[in-house]
Amino acid sequence: MNKTPNNSIRCSVNRCAYHCGEQNYCTLNEIKVGCCDANVTNCANTECASFQLGTKQ
């Protein structure tokens, strides 16, 4: 799996399969952002829809 950080996508979710180890970046070329609620009013109502559970490093 690619472990090269994408410096354009910051990420602090170290349980994601695409998290770049000790660096707080994603390794994907792009991500999809989705909604958790039909009436989005703040960032808590959004999610990274590209997330996949990985092993904690």
C-alpha positions in Angstrom: 0.0 0.0 0.0 1.1 3.5 -0.8 2.5 5.3 2.3 3.6 8.5 0.5 1.9 11.5 2.2 -0.4 13.7 0.1 0.6 17.1 1.5 -2.7 18.5 0.3 -4.9 16.3 2.6 -4.2 16.6 6.3 -5.6 13.7 8.4 -5.3 12.8 12.1 -7.3 9.5 12.0 -4.5 7.0 12.6 -7.0 4.1 12.4 -7.6 4.7 8.7 -5.9 2.4 6.3 -4.9 5.5 4.2 -3.2 7.4 7.1 0.5 8.1 6.6 2.0 6.6 9.7 3.5 9.2 12.0 2.7 12.0 9.6 -0.8 13.6 9.8 -1.5 13.2 6.1 -3.6 11.0 3.9 -2.0 8.8 1.3 -4.8 8.9 -1.2 -4.7 11.2 -4.3 -8.1 12.5 -3.5 -10.9 11.9 -0.9 -14.7 12.0 -1.0 -16.4 14.0 1.7 -19.9 13.0 2.6 -22.7 14.1 4.9 -24.0 12.3 8.1 -27.1 14.3 8.2 -29.4 15.8 5.5 -29.3 19.2 7.3 -25.6 20.0 7.5 -25.0 22.9 9.9 -21.4 22.2 11.1 -18.4 20.0 10.5 -19.7 17.4 12.9 -22.3 16.5 10.2 -19.6 15.6 7.6 -17.3 12.6 7.2 -14.5 11.4 5.1 -16.4 8.9 2.9 -13.0 7.4 1.7 -12.2 6.1 5.2 -11.4 2.4 5.5 -10.5 0.8 8.8 -6.9 -0.2 9.0 -4.5 -1.4 11.7 -3.2 1.1 14.2 0.4 1.8 13.6 
